Amino acid sequence: MLSDSPHATPRLKRLAVRTAAVVCAIAVGFGLAGCGSSTAGTVTLDFFQFKSEAADQFKSMVADFEKQNPTIKVNINNSANAQTDLRTRFVKNRVPDVITFNGDISFGNFAASGVFYDFTDEPIVDTLNPGMVQIAKNLVQTTDSSKKRLYGLPFAGNASGYIYNKALFRKVGLDPENPPTTWSEFTDMLNTFKDAGINPLQGSVADAWTTQAPLASLAGTLVPESKYTELKQGKTTFQELWKTSVEKESELFTYSTATPASPTSRHAELRPRQGRDHPARHLRHPADPADQPRYTNLGFRPRSPATDDASEQILTAGDDVMLTIGANTKHPKEAMKLVEFLMQKDQLDAYADAQSAITPLKDTYFGNDALETVRPFFEENRLADFCDHYIPSSINIGGYLQTMVTSGNTDRFLNQMQTEWDKVQARTFE
């Protein structure tokens, strides 16, 4: 909220007062007038934007914002290497005023360092989906639960799922409107396709990162988020944490065509392979099924059930875009004004439509009709973050998984992960 709003937090008011005092001192030194008014002159905001495929969408939204706020100009800095660029700016004390960033472990590390504004007590949080808010809090890289606060607002979400061929379901006598809801039903379905001479799954391993999606989907149900805190505390191991999930992923890939074709983008990999040997399902990354409307005979569902109890199933979903403010911005009122504008329902819905994304509001809007099948999970807050969001980028999880699914050696993968994790922890101080 704006600092002069009755809903503004004390922290934001103090920040605005301190900033105003500094600006007044400078104004006196240079003989400037109008200090103390946010409308005196033009304020320019530095907006760091990481999502290249959404650059035009943010440009359009910012243009609308500037029309409504003629005394605020916004410089959008689109970054091709957001993690490195943002870290460099932090080191040089050039923290942007407003920031978008992926909701992953890098965001969590930055948040824990105190460079982002704390939105925990802002009224806007009451309008957001509690599951998406909790995912954002859990990302903060600390073992102290009291410090897992909301250092950014979830702006757009995604969900892990698979696309399936309804015609092939009917061909083998399966109901495409009622796909499997338990692990046993899922593997029985795969065997049905296999027995009919149809490749059950397409799961390319040419790009290592594609192997991370099935693990994330399985672990989302099988591994509580709190276990990753225990892992950092040395109270558990990868053998205990991921053994069941990894074994099930290994089993899934025994049904896969393991095609070597490499997708050119996260949208392309969800397009069905043409020809008679069209696989029944895809094991690809949970990217948005933006191209699905062109394929009316396809369905979309959450990824393979992880257990034989359908009520235990949790949807693996992520805060694909986090929106936040630099903790010590010189323009707190204007920065918050831009954030509030971007978080309006009309803006969120427009972004979701453009990017086939999921809005963070309690009244969740899905930017692609195909995603409606996961609505119950969002409404019931049965959400879990992608497990690789808790893994440092220095650990080559995709490469290790790539070897695991082709060799079937799950113990080697788990031991590799433990060895690399221990190295990171040895040089990390909270």
C-alpha positions as a Markdown table, in Angstrom:
| # | Residue | x | y | z |
|---|---|---|---|---|
| 1 | Met | 0.0 | 0.0 | 0.0 |
| 2 | Leu | 1.1 | 3.6 | -0.5 |
| 3 | Ser | 2.8 | 5.2 | 2.5 |
| 4 | Asp | 0.0 | 7.8 | 2.9 |
| 5 | Ser | -2.7 | 5.1 | 2.7 |
| 6 | Pro | -4.5 | 4.1 | 5.8 |
| 7 | His | -3.6 | 0.5 | 4.9 |
| 8 | Ala | 0.2 | 1.2 | 4.6 |
| 9 | Thr | 2.4 | -0.9 | 6.8 |
| 10 | Pro | 4.6 | 0.9 | 9.5 |
| 11 | Arg | 7.7 | -0.4 | 7.7 |
| 12 | Leu | 6.7 | 1.2 | 4.4 |
| 13 | Lys | 5.8 | 4.4 | 6.2 |
| 14 | Arg | 9.2 | 4.6 | 7.9 |
| 15 | Leu | 10.9 | 3.7 | 4.6 |
| 16 | Ala | 9.1 | 6.6 | 2.9 |
| 17 | Val | 9.8 | 9.0 | 5.6 |
| 18 | Arg | 13.6 | 8.2 | 5.6 |
| 19 | Thr | 13.7 | 8.5 | 1.8 |
| 20 | Ala | 11.8 | 11.8 | 1.9 |
| 21 | Ala | 14.3 | 13.2 | 4.4 |
| 22 | Val | 17.2 | 12.3 | 2.2 |
| 23 | Val | 15.6 | 13.8 | -0.9 |
| 24 | Cys | 14.8 | 17.0 | 1.1 |
| 25 | Ala | 18.4 | 17.3 | 2.2 |
| 26 | Ile | 19.6 | 17.1 | -1.4 |
| 27 | Ala | 16.9 | 19.6 | -2.5 |
| 28 | Val | 18.2 | 22.2 | -0.1 |
| 29 | Gly | 21.8 | 21.7 | -1.3 |
| 30 | Phe | 20.9 | 22.3 | -4.9 |
| 31 | Gly | 18.1 | 24.8 | -4.4 |
| 32 | Leu | 15.3 | 22.5 | -5.7 |
| 33 | Ala | 11.7 | 23.1 | -4.8 |
| 34 | Gly | 8.6 | 21.0 | -4.1 |
| 35 | Cys | 10.2 | 18.5 | -1.7 |
| 36 | Gly | 7.8 | 16.4 | 0.3 |
| 37 | Ser | 5.4 | 15.8 | -2.6 |
| 38 | Ser | 5.5 | 12.6 | -4.6 |
| 39 | Thr | 4.1 | 14.5 | -7.5 |
| 40 | Ala | 6.9 | 17.1 | -7.6 |
| 41 | Gly | 8.7 | 16.4 | -10.9 |
| 42 | Thr | 9.0 | 13.0 | -12.5 |
| 43 | Val | 10.2 | 9.9 | -10.7 |
| 44 | Thr | 11.9 | 7.2 | -12.8 |
| 45 | Leu | 11.6 | 3.6 | -11.6 |
| 46 | Asp | 14.2 | 0.9 | -12.5 |
| 47 | Phe | 12.1 | -2.2 | -13.4 |
| 48 | Phe | 14.2 | -5.4 | -13.7 |
| 49 | Gln | 12.3 | -7.9 | -15.8 |
| 50 | Phe | 13.6 | -11.5 | -16.2 |
| 51 | Lys | 11.0 | -13.3 | -18.4 |
| 52 | Ser | 12.1 | -12.7 | -22.0 |
| 53 | Glu | 9.0 | -14.3 | -23.6 |
| 54 | Ala | 6.8 | -11.9 | -21.6 |
| 55 | Ala | 8.8 | -8.7 | -22.5 |
| 56 | Asp | 6.2 | -7.3 | -24.8 |
| 57 | Gln | 3.4 | -8.0 | -22.3 |
| 58 | Phe | 5.2 | -6.1 | -19.5 |
| 59 | Lys | 6.0 | -3.3 | -21.9 |
| 60 | Ser | 2.3 | -2.9 | -22.7 |
| 61 | Met | 1.3 | -3.0 | -19.1 |
| 62 | Val | 3.9 | -0.4 | -18.1 |
| 63 | Ala | 2.8 | 1.8 | -20.9 |
| 64 | Asp | -0.8 | 1.8 | -19.5 |
| 65 | Phe | 0.6 | 2.5 | -16.0 |
| 66 | Glu | 2.6 | 5.5 | -17.2 |
| 67 | Lys | -0.6 | 6.9 | -18.9 |
| 68 | Gln | -2.4 | 6.7 | -15.6 |
| 69 | Asn | 0.6 | 8.1 | -13.7 |
| 70 | Pro | 2.2 | 10.8 | -15.8 |
| 71 | Thr | 4.7 | 11.8 | -13.1 |
| 72 | Ile | 6.2 | 8.2 | -13.0 |
| 73 | Lys | 8.4 | 6.9 | -15.7 |
| 74 | Val | 9.5 | 3.2 | -15.8 |
| 75 | Asn | 12.7 | 2.0 | -17.4 |
| 76 | Ile | 12.3 | -1.7 | -18.1 |
| 77 | Asn | 15.5 | -3.7 | -18.1 |
| 78 | Asn | 15.0 | -7.1 | -19.7 |
| 79 | Ser | 17.7 | -9.5 | -18.7 |
| 80 | Ala | 18.9 | -12.5 | -20.7 |
| 81 | Asn | 20.8 | -13.8 | -17.7 |
| 82 | Ala | 18.7 | -12.7 | -14.7 |
| 83 | Gln | 20.4 | -14.6 | -11.9 |
| 84 | Thr | 23.9 | -13.3 | -12.8 |
| 85 | Asp | 22.7 | -9.8 | -13.7 |
| 86 | Leu | 20.7 | -9.3 | -10.5 |
| 87 | Arg | 23.5 | -10.7 | -8.3 |
| 88 | Thr | 26.0 | -8.2 | -9.9 |
| 89 | Arg | 23.6 | -5.4 | -9.3 |
| 90 | Phe | 23.3 | -6.4 | -5.6 |
| 91 | Val | 27.0 | -6.4 | -5.2 |
| 92 | Lys | 27.3 | -3.0 | -6.7 |
| 93 | Asn | 24.5 | -1.7 | -4.6 |
| 94 | Arg | 22.3 | -1.0 | -7.6 |
| 95 | Val | 19.2 | -2.8 | -6.4 |
| 96 | Pro | 16.3 | -2.2 | -8.9 |
| 97 | Asp | 13.1 | -0.5 | -7.6 |
| 98 | Val | 10.8 | -3.2 | -8.9 |
| 99 | Ile | 11.8 | -6.7 | -9.8 |
| 100 | Thr | 10.3 | -9.8 | -11.5 |
| 101 | Phe | 12.2 | -13.1 | -10.9 |
| 102 | Asn | 11.5 | -16.8 | -11.1 |
| 103 | Gly | 10.3 | -18.4 | -7.9 |
| 104 | Asp | 13.3 | -20.8 | -7.5 |
| 105 | Ile | 16.2 | -21.3 | -5.1 |
| 106 | Ser | 18.0 | -18.2 | -6.4 |
| 107 | Phe | 15.0 | -16.1 | -5.4 |
| 108 | Gly | 15.0 | -17.8 | -2.0 |
| 109 | Asn | 18.7 | -17.0 | -1.5 |
| 110 | Phe | 18.3 | -13.4 | -2.5 |
| 111 | Ala | 15.2 | -13.1 | -0.2 |
| 112 | Ala | 17.1 | -14.5 | 2.8 |
| 113 | Ser | 19.8 | -11.9 | 2.3 |
| 114 | Gly | 17.3 | -9.1 | 3.0 |
| 115 | Val | 17.4 | -7.3 | -0.4 |
| 116 | Phe | 13.7 | -7.6 | -1.1 |
| 117 | Tyr | 10.7 | -5.9 | 0.5 |
| 118 | Asp | 8.7 | -7.9 | 3.1 |
| 119 | Phe | 5.1 | -8.1 | 1.9 |
| 120 | Thr | 4.0 | -10.5 | 4.7 |
| 121 | Asp | 1.7 | -8.0 | 6.5 |
| 122 | Glu | 0.4 | -6.2 | 3.4 |
| 123 | Pro | -3.4 | -6.3 | 2.9 |
| 124 | Ile | -3.0 | -7.5 | -0.7 |
| 125 | Val | -1.8 | -10.9 | 0.7 |
| 126 | Asp | -5.4 | -11.6 | 1.8 |
| 127 | Thr | -6.5 | -11.6 | -1.8 |
| 128 | Leu | -3.9 | -14.3 | -2.9 |
| 129 | Asn | -4.1 | -18.0 | -3.1 |
| 130 | Pro | -2.7 | -19.3 | 0.2 |
| 131 | Gly | -1.0 | -22.2 | -1.5 |
| 132 | Met | 0.9 | -20.0 | -3.9 |
| 133 | Val | 1.8 | -17.7 | -1.0 |
| 134 | Gln | 3.1 | -20.6 | 1.1 |
| 135 | Ile | 5.3 | -21.8 | -1.8 |
| 136 | Ala | 6.9 | -18.3 | -1.9 |
| 137 | Lys | 7.5 | -18.3 | 1.8 |
| 138 | Asn | 9.0 | -21.8 | 1.7 |
| 139 | Leu | 11.5 | -20.8 | -0.9 |
| 140 | Val | 13.3 | -18.5 | 1.5 |
| 141 | Gln | 16.6 | -20.2 | 2.2 |
| 142 | Thr | 16.7 | -20.5 | 5.9 |
| 143 | Thr | 16.2 | -23.2 | 8.5 |
| 144 | Asp | 14.5 | -20.8 | 10.8 |
| 145 | Ser | 10.8 | -21.1 | 10.1 |
| 146 | Ser | 10.1 | -17.6 | 11.6 |
| 147 | Lys | 12.2 | -16.1 | 8.9 |
| 148 | Lys | 10.3 | -17.7 | 6.0 |
| 149 | Arg | 8.3 | -14.6 | 5.2 |
| 150 | Leu | 6.8 | -13.2 | 2.0 |
| 151 | Tyr | 9.6 | -11.3 | 0.2 |
| 152 | Gly | 7.7 | -11.2 | -3.1 |
| 153 | Leu | 4.2 | -11.5 | -4.4 |
| 154 | Pro | 3.4 | -14.5 | -6.7 |
| 155 | Phe | 2.4 | -12.9 | -10.0 |
| 156 | Ala | 1.9 | -15.9 | -12.2 |
| 157 | Gly | 1.8 | -19.6 | -11.6 |
| 158 | Asn | 2.3 | -22.8 | -13.5 |
| 159 | Ala | 1.4 | -26.5 | -13.0 |
| 160 | Ser | 3.1 | -29.8 | -13.8 |
| 161 | Gly | 1.0 | -31.9 | -16.1 |
| 162 | Tyr | 0.9 | -34.2 | -19.1 |
| 163 | Ile | -0.9 | -34.1 | -22.4 |
| 164 | Tyr | -2.6 | -37.3 | -23.6 |
| 165 | Asn | -4.2 | -38.5 | -26.8 |
| 166 | Lys | -7.9 | -39.0 | -26.3 |
| 167 | Ala | -8.3 | -41.0 | -29.6 |
| 168 | Leu | -5.7 | -43.6 | -28.4 |
| 169 | Phe | -7.5 | -43.9 | -25.1 |
| 170 | Arg | -10.7 | -44.8 | -26.9 |
| 171 | Lys | -8.8 | -47.1 | -29.3 |
| 172 | Val | -7.7 | -49.3 | -26.4 |
| 173 | Gly | -11.0 | -49.0 | -24.5 |
| 174 | Leu | -10.0 | -46.4 | -21.9 |
| 175 | Asp | -12.2 | -43.4 | -20.9 |
| 176 | Pro | -10.3 | -40.2 | -21.9 |
| 177 | Glu | -12.5 | -38.2 | -19.6 |
| 178 | Asn | -11.6 | -40.2 | -16.6 |
| 179 | Pro | -7.8 | -40.8 | -16.7 |
| 180 | Pro | -6.0 | -42.7 | -13.8 |
| 181 | Thr | -6.1 | -41.2 | -10.3 |
| 182 | Thr | -3.8 | -43.7 | -8.6 |
| 183 | Trp | -0.3 | -45.0 | -9.3 |
| 184 | Ser | -1.6 | -48.6 | -9.9 |
| 185 | Glu | -4.2 | -47.4 | -12.3 |
| 186 | Phe | -1.6 | -45.3 | -14.1 |
| 187 | Thr | 0.8 | -48.2 | -14.6 |
| 188 | Asp | -2.1 | -50.5 | -15.6 |
| 189 | Met | -3.0 | -47.9 | -18.3 |
| 190 | Leu | 0.6 | -47.9 | -19.5 |
| 191 | Asn | 0.6 | -51.6 | -19.8 |
| 192 | Thr | -2.7 | -51.5 | -21.7 |
| 193 | Phe | -1.1 | -49.3 | -24.4 |
| 194 | Lys | 2.0 | -51.4 | -24.4 |
| 195 | Asp | 0.0 | -54.6 | -24.9 |
| 196 | Ala | -1.8 | -52.9 | -27.8 |
| 197 | Gly | 1.5 | -52.1 | -29.5 |
| 198 | Ile | 1.3 | -48.4 | -28.8 |
| 199 | Asn | 4.2 | -46.6 | -27.2 |
| 200 | Pro | 2.8 | -45.4 | -23.9 |
| 201 | Leu | 5.1 | -42.4 | -23.2 |
| 202 | Gln | 7.3 | -40.0 | -25.0 |
| 203 | Gly | 10.1 | -38.9 | -22.7 |
| 204 | Ser | 13.0 | -37.4 | -24.5 |
| 205 | Val | 16.3 | -37.5 | -22.6 |
| 206 | Ala | 18.2 | -35.4 | -25.2 |
| 207 | Asp | 17.8 | -32.3 | -22.9 |
| 208 | Ala | 18.7 | -33.3 | -19.4 |
| 209 | Trp | 16.3 | -30.8 | -17.8 |
| 210 | Thr | 13.3 | -32.7 | -19.2 |
| 211 | Thr | 13.9 | -35.5 | -16.7 |
| 212 | Gln | 13.4 | -33.2 | -13.8 |
| 213 | Ala | 9.6 | -32.8 | -14.4 |
| 214 | Pro | 8.5 | -36.3 | -13.5 |
| 215 | Leu | 10.6 | -36.3 | -10.3 |
| 216 | Ala | 9.1 | -33.0 | -9.3 |
| 217 | Ser | 5.6 | -34.3 | -9.8 |
| 218 | Leu | 6.2 | -37.5 | -7.8 |
| 219 | Ala | 8.1 | -35.8 | -5.0 |
| 220 | Gly | 5.4 | -33.1 | -4.7 |
| 221 | Thr | 3.1 | -35.7 | -3.3 |
| 222 | Leu | 5.6 | -38.0 | -1.6 |
| 223 | Val | 8.0 | -35.5 | 0.1 |
| 224 | Pro | 6.7 | -32.7 | 2.4 |
| 225 | Glu | 8.4 | -29.3 | 2.0 |
| 226 | Ser | 9.7 | -29.5 | 5.6 |
| 227 | Lys | 11.9 | -32.4 | 4.6 |
| 228 | Tyr | 14.1 | -30.0 | 2.7 |
| 229 | Thr | 14.8 | -28.0 | 5.8 |
| 230 | Glu | 15.7 | -31.3 | 7.5 |
| 231 | Leu | 18.1 | -32.0 | 4.6 |
| 232 | Lys | 19.8 | -28.6 | 5.2 |
| 233 | Gln | 20.0 | -29.4 | 8.9 |
| 234 | Gly | 21.6 | -32.8 | 8.2 |
| 235 | Lys | 18.7 | -34.7 | 9.7 |
| 236 | Thr | 17.8 | -36.7 | 6.5 |
| 237 | Thr | 19.5 | -37.8 | 3.3 |
| 238 | Phe | 18.6 | -38.0 | -0.4 |
| 239 | Gln | 18.3 | -41.8 | 0.0 |
| 240 | Glu | 15.5 | -41.2 | 2.6 |
| 241 | Leu | 14.0 | -38.2 | 0.8 |
| 242 | Trp | 13.8 | -39.2 | -2.8 |
| 243 | Lys | 14.2 | -43.0 | -3.0 |
| 244 | Thr | 10.6 | -43.8 | -3.7 |
| 245 | Ser | 10.1 | -40.9 | -6.2 |
| 246 | Val | 13.3 | -41.8 | -8.1 |
| 247 | Glu | 12.4 | -45.5 | -8.3 |
| 248 | Lys | 9.0 | -44.5 | -9.7 |
| 249 | Glu | 10.5 | -42.2 | -12.3 |
| 250 | Ser | 12.9 | -44.9 | -13.3 |
| 251 | Glu | 9.9 | -47.2 | -13.8 |
| 252 | Leu | 8.0 | -44.6 | -15.9 |
| 253 | Phe | 10.9 | -44.3 | -18.3 |
| 254 | Thr | 10.8 | -48.0 | -19.0 |
| 255 | Tyr | 7.6 | -47.3 | -20.8 |
| 256 | Ser | 9.0 | -44.3 | -22.7 |
| 257 | Thr | 10.1 | -44.1 | -26.3 |
| 258 | Ala | 13.0 | -42.0 | -25.0 |
| 259 | Thr | 13.1 | -40.2 | -28.4 |
| 260 | Pro | 16.4 | -38.3 | -29.0 |
| 261 | Ala | 14.7 | -35.3 | -30.6 |
| 262 | Ser | 15.6 | -32.1 | -28.9 |
| 263 | Pro | 12.8 | -29.5 | -28.5 |
| 264 | Thr | 13.5 | -25.9 | -29.5 |
| 265 | Ser | 11.4 | -24.4 | -26.8 |
| 266 | Arg | 9.3 | -25.3 | -23.8 |
| 267 | His | 6.2 | -24.8 | -26.0 |
| 268 | Ala | 7.4 | -27.0 | -28.8 |
| 269 | Glu | 8.1 | -30.0 | -26.6 |
| 270 | Leu | 4.4 | -30.2 | -25.8 |
| 271 | Arg | 3.3 | -30.5 | -29.4 |
| 272 | Pro | 2.3 | -34.1 | -30.3 |
| 273 | Arg | 4.7 | -35.9 | -32.5 |
| 274 | Gln | 3.0 | -36.6 | -35.8 |
| 275 | Gly | 2.7 | -39.9 | -37.6 |
| 276 | Arg | 1.2 | -43.3 | -36.9 |
| 277 | Asp | 3.5 | -44.0 | -34.0 |
| 278 | His | 2.2 | -41.2 | -31.9 |
| 279 | Pro | 2.8 | -42.0 | -28.2 |
| 280 | Ala | -0.1 | -42.0 | -25.9 |
| 281 | Arg | 1.4 | -39.6 | -23.4 |
| 282 | His | 4.3 | -37.2 | -22.9 |
| 283 | Leu | 6.8 | -37.1 | -20.0 |
| 284 | Arg | 7.9 | -33.6 | -20.8 |
| 285 | His | 8.5 | -30.6 | -18.7 |
| 286 | Pro | 5.4 | -28.9 | -17.2 |
| 287 | Ala | 5.5 | -26.0 | -19.5 |
| 288 | Asp | 2.3 | -24.3 | -20.4 |
| 289 | Pro | 0.3 | -26.1 | -23.1 |
| 290 | Ala | -0.1 | -22.9 | -25.1 |
| 291 | Asp | -0.4 | -24.8 | -28.4 |
| 292 | Gln | -3.0 | -27.3 | -27.2 |
| 293 | Pro | -6.1 | -25.5 | -28.7 |
| 294 | Arg | -4.9 | -26.6 | -32.1 |
| 295 | Tyr | -5.2 | -30.2 | -31.1 |
| 296 | Thr | -8.8 | -30.7 | -30.1 |
| 297 | Asn | -8.2 | -34.4 | -29.4 |
| 298 | Leu | -5.8 | -33.9 | -26.6 |
| 299 | Gly | -6.4 | -33.7 | -22.9 |
| 300 | Phe | -4.3 | -32.2 | -20.0 |
| 301 | Arg | -4.0 | -33.6 | -16.5 |
| 302 | Pro | -1.8 | -33.4 | -13.5 |
| 303 | Arg | 1.2 | -35.7 | -13.8 |
| 304 | Ser | 1.2 | -39.3 | -12.9 |
| 305 | Pro | -0.4 | -40.1 | -9.5 |
| 306 | Ala | 2.3 | -40.8 | -6.9 |
| 307 | Thr | 0.4 | -43.2 | -4.6 |
| 308 | Asp | -2.6 | -45.5 | -4.6 |
| 309 | Asp | -4.7 | -43.1 | -2.6 |
| 310 | Ala | -6.2 | -40.5 | -4.9 |
| 311 | Ser | -6.9 | -38.2 | -1.9 |
| 312 | Glu | -3.2 | -37.9 | -1.2 |
| 313 | Gln | -2.4 | -36.5 | -4.6 |
| 314 | Ile | -0.8 | -33.0 | -4.5 |
| 315 | Leu | -0.3 | -30.9 | -7.6 |
| 316 | Thr | 3.2 | -29.8 | -8.3 |
| 317 | Ala | 3.0 | -26.1 | -9.1 |
| 318 | Gly | 5.3 | -23.2 | -9.0 |
| 319 | Asp | 5.3 | -19.4 | -8.6 |
| 320 | Asp | 6.6 | -18.9 | -12.1 |
| 321 | Val | 6.9 | -15.1 | -11.7 |
| 322 | Met | 7.6 | -13.4 | -8.4 |
| 323 | Leu | 7.0 | -9.6 | -8.2 |
| 324 | Thr | 8.9 | -7.7 | -5.6 |
| 325 | Ile | 10.5 | -4.4 | -4.6 |
| 326 | Gly | 14.0 | -3.5 | -3.6 |
| 327 | Ala | 14.1 | -3.3 | 0.2 |
| 328 | Asn | 15.8 | 0.1 | 0.2 |
| 329 | Thr | 14.3 | 1.7 | -2.9 |
| 330 | Lys | 14.5 | 5.4 | -3.1 |
| 331 | His | 11.0 | 5.5 | -4.4 |
| 332 | Pro | 8.9 | 3.3 | -2.2 |
| 333 | Lys | 5.5 | 5.0 | -2.9 |
| 334 | Glu | 6.0 | 4.9 | -6.6 |
| 335 | Ala | 7.4 | 1.4 | -6.6 |
| 336 | Met | 4.4 | 0.1 | -4.6 |
| 337 | Lys | 2.1 | 1.9 | -6.9 |
| 338 | Leu | 3.5 | 0.0 | -9.9 |
| 339 | Val | 3.3 | -3.3 | -8.0 |
| 340 | Glu | -0.4 | -2.6 | -7.1 |
| 341 | Phe | -1.2 | -1.8 | -10.7 |
| 342 | Leu | 0.4 | -5.0 | -12.0 |
| 343 | Met | -1.4 | -7.0 | -9.3 |
| 344 | Gln | -4.9 | -5.8 | -10.4 |
| 345 | Lys | -7.1 | -8.6 | -11.7 |
| 346 | Asp | -7.3 | -7.1 | -15.2 |
| 347 | Gln | -3.5 | -7.0 | -15.5 |
| 348 | Leu | -3.1 | -10.5 | -14.1 |
| 349 | Asp | -5.7 | -12.0 | -16.4 |
| 350 | Ala | -4.2 | -10.3 | -19.4 |
| 351 | Tyr | -0.8 | -11.7 | -18.6 |
| 352 | Ala | -2.3 | -15.2 | -18.0 |
| 353 | Asp | -4.0 | -15.0 | -21.4 |
| 354 | Ala | -0.8 | -14.0 | -23.1 |
| 355 | Gln | 1.4 | -16.6 | -21.4 |
| 356 | Ser | -1.1 | -19.5 | -20.7 |
| 357 | Ala | -0.4 | -18.9 | -17.0 |
| 358 | Ile | -2.3 | -19.1 | -13.8 |
| 359 | Thr | -3.2 | -16.0 | -11.7 |
| 360 | Pro | -2.3 | -15.9 | -8.0 |
| 361 | Leu | -5.7 | -14.6 | -6.8 |
| 362 | Lys | -8.0 | -16.7 | -4.6 |
| 363 | Asp | -10.4 | -16.4 | -7.5 |
| 364 | Thr | -8.0 | -18.2 | -9.8 |
| 365 | Tyr | -8.1 | -17.5 | -13.5 |
| 366 | Phe | -6.5 | -19.9 | -16.0 |
| 367 | Gly | -5.1 | -18.4 | -19.1 |
| 368 | Asn | -5.7 | -21.6 | -21.1 |
| 369 | Asp | -8.9 | -23.7 | -20.9 |
| 370 | Ala | -6.8 | -26.8 | -20.9 |
| 371 | Leu | -5.5 | -25.9 | -17.4 |
| 372 | Glu | -9.0 | -25.9 | -15.9 |
| 373 | Thr | -8.5 | -29.6 | -15.0 |
| 374 | Val | -6.2 | -28.6 | -12.2 |
| 375 | Arg | -8.5 | -26.0 | -10.7 |
| 376 | Pro | -9.6 | -28.2 | -7.7 |
| 377 | Phe | -5.9 | -28.4 | -6.5 |
| 378 | Phe | -5.7 | -24.6 | -6.5 |
| 379 | Glu | -9.0 | -24.1 | -4.8 |
| 380 | Glu | -8.2 | -26.7 | -2.1 |
| 381 | Asn | -4.6 | -25.5 | -1.7 |
| 382 | Arg | -3.2 | -28.9 | -2.5 |
| 383 | Leu | -0.1 | -27.5 | -4.0 |
| 384 | Ala | 3.6 | -28.2 | -3.7 |
| 385 | Asp | 6.6 | -26.5 | -5.3 |
| 386 | Phe | 9.0 | -28.2 | -7.7 |
| 387 | Cys | 11.5 | -30.2 | -5.7 |
| 388 | Asp | 14.4 | -28.9 | -7.9 |
| 389 | His | 13.7 | -25.4 | -6.6 |
| 390 | Tyr | 15.3 | -26.5 | -3.4 |
| 391 | Ile | 18.5 | -27.7 | -5.2 |
| 392 | Pro | 21.4 | -25.2 | -5.8 |
| 393 | Ser | 22.0 | -24.5 | -9.4 |
| 394 | Ser | 25.6 | -25.7 | -9.0 |
| 395 | Ile | 24.4 | -29.3 | -8.6 |
| 396 | Asn | 23.8 | -30.9 | -12.0 |
| 397 | Ile | 20.5 | -32.6 | -11.1 |
| 398 | Gly | 19.4 | -32.8 | -14.7 |
| 399 | Gly | 22.5 | -34.5 | -15.8 |
| 400 | Tyr | 22.5 | -37.0 | -13.0 |
| 401 | Leu | 18.8 | -37.8 | -13.7 |
| 402 | Gln | 19.5 | -38.2 | -17.4 |
| 403 | Thr | 22.0 | -41.0 | -16.5 |
| 404 | Met | 19.7 | -42.5 | -14.0 |
| 405 | Val | 16.7 | -42.9 | -16.3 |
| 406 | Thr | 18.8 | -44.4 | -19.1 |
| 407 | Ser | 20.7 | -46.8 | -16.7 |
| 408 | Gly | 18.1 | -47.5 | -14.1 |
| 409 | Asn | 20.7 | -47.1 | -11.4 |
| 410 | Thr | 18.8 | -45.1 | -8.8 |
| 411 | Asp | 21.3 | -45.6 | -5.9 |
| 412 | Arg | 24.1 | -44.0 | -7.9 |
| 413 | Phe | 21.9 | -40.9 | -8.6 |
| 414 | Leu | 20.9 | -40.5 | -4.9 |
| 415 | Asn | 24.6 | -40.9 | -3.8 |
| 416 | Gln | 25.7 | -38.4 | -6.4 |
| 417 | Met | 23.1 | -35.9 | -5.2 |
| 418 | Gln | 24.2 | -36.4 | -1.6 |
| 419 | Thr | 27.9 | -36.0 | -2.4 |
| 420 | Glu | 27.3 | -32.7 | -4.3 |
| 421 | Trp | 24.8 | -31.5 | -1.7 |
| 422 | Asp | 27.3 | -32.0 | 1.1 |
| 423 | Lys | 29.9 | -30.0 | -0.8 |
| 424 | Val | 27.5 | -27.1 | -1.1 |
| 425 | Gln | 26.6 | -27.2 | 2.5 |
| 426 | Ala | 30.2 | -27.3 | 3.6 |
| 427 | Arg | 30.8 | -23.9 | 2.0 |
| 428 | Thr | 27.4 | -22.4 | 2.9 |
| 429 | Phe | 26.8 | -20.3 | 6.0 |
| 430 | Glu | 23.2 | -19.3 | 6.9 |
